[in-house]
Each structure stands twice: as C-alpha cells, then as structure tokens.
Amino acid sequence: MSEQTLVLSLDSGGDVVIRLRPDLAPGHVERITKLAKDGFYDGVVFHRVIPGFMAQGGDPTGTGTSGSKEPDLKAEFSDEPHVRGTCSMARTMNPDSANSQFFICFDDARFLDRQYTVWGEVTEGMEHVDALPKGEPPATPGKIVKAEVRD
C-alpha cells in the first residue's frame, strides 16, 4: 500500500505535508482522511498557537469548543514521541473525546506522550506552521485554505 499524506495549504501561501500514520492510529487517520476528503478542514483556522509548544486547529467554529458531526473517537495512544512536527489529536479531559481538532508540535512536548493520539508527522513545510500567527486565539488566525489527501 502506498503511503498517504495529508497536505494542508495554508493562507500564508505554503503547503504543510503530513505523513499519515495508520500503523499508530488507524481510526484517527481514517477520520482525518474522511474529513479532509469531505472538505471539512477547508477554511478552518488555527485557533490556538503557542510558541515553543504547538498550533491547534480543526474546529469549524474557530473557538476550540466544537468538532465535526461524527462521533468522538476511542483513544489510540502509542509510544510515539511528541516532538517537533508530530501531529496529534486534541481532546477534552476524557481520553475518548478526540473528534476533529488536532495539533502540530513546534518543539518537544514529551509530557503529552501516551496521553494523546499521534496520527502523523510533518515531512515538509514545517516553516509554514512556525509562521502561523500566535495567540489563544490569534488576533488574525492562520487558516487552512485546502486540506487534501494524496496517495
């Protein structure tokens, strides 16, 4: 089977290429793939961008309190480390509450290991993630113009 990637085209003019990891989190990769193919992530902002930590997006309302209409996912925690470029699912205090929100680590965040589901890793374009406007929320948040899955 060919390796799938998720390409996030950001409004800053750059593409972020993410290698999907169904070997770590098959259910989460399936969800993200479905949402991307349905156009769910198109136009969605990064509503929480903390320098030295992570950029979070995937909420259609841009508030960090919402998700898709799909049911929440069961956790698929692994030993994969949360390091620069790691893509992982956001959730509430309930481990089985991930839905559509995700985050991309700017730096080592190993304290998240085995508590959040890692589903991918940035292989190209991390500089575009670094360039996202910072804040919780940013005054003018960076946006995903288009999310597409490629084989």
Stockholm file with secondary structure:
# STOCKHOLM 1.0

chainA/1-151         MSEQTLVLSLDSGGDVVIRLRPDLAPGHVERITKLAKDGFYDGVVFHRVIPGFMAQGGDPTGTGTSGSKEPDLKAEFSDEPHVRGTCSMARTMNPDSANSQFFICFDDARFLDRQYTVWGEVTEGMEHVDALPKGEPPATPGKIVKAEVRD
#=GR chainA/1-151 SS CCCCEEEEEETTSCEEEEEECTTTCHHHHHHHHHHHHTTTTTTCBEEEEETTTEEEECCTTSSSSCCCSSCCBCCCCCSCCCCTTEEEECCCSSTTCBSSCEEEESSCCGGGTTTSCEEEEEEECHHHHHTSCCBSSCSSCCBEEEEEEEC
#=GC SS_cons         CCCCEEEEEETTSCEEEEEECTTTCHHHHHHHHHHHHTTTTTTCBEEEEETTTEEEECCTTSSSSCCCSSCCBCCCCCSCCCCTTEEEECCCSSTTCBSSCEEEESSCCGGGTTTSCEEEEEEECHHHHHTSCCBSSCSSCCBEEEEEEEC
//
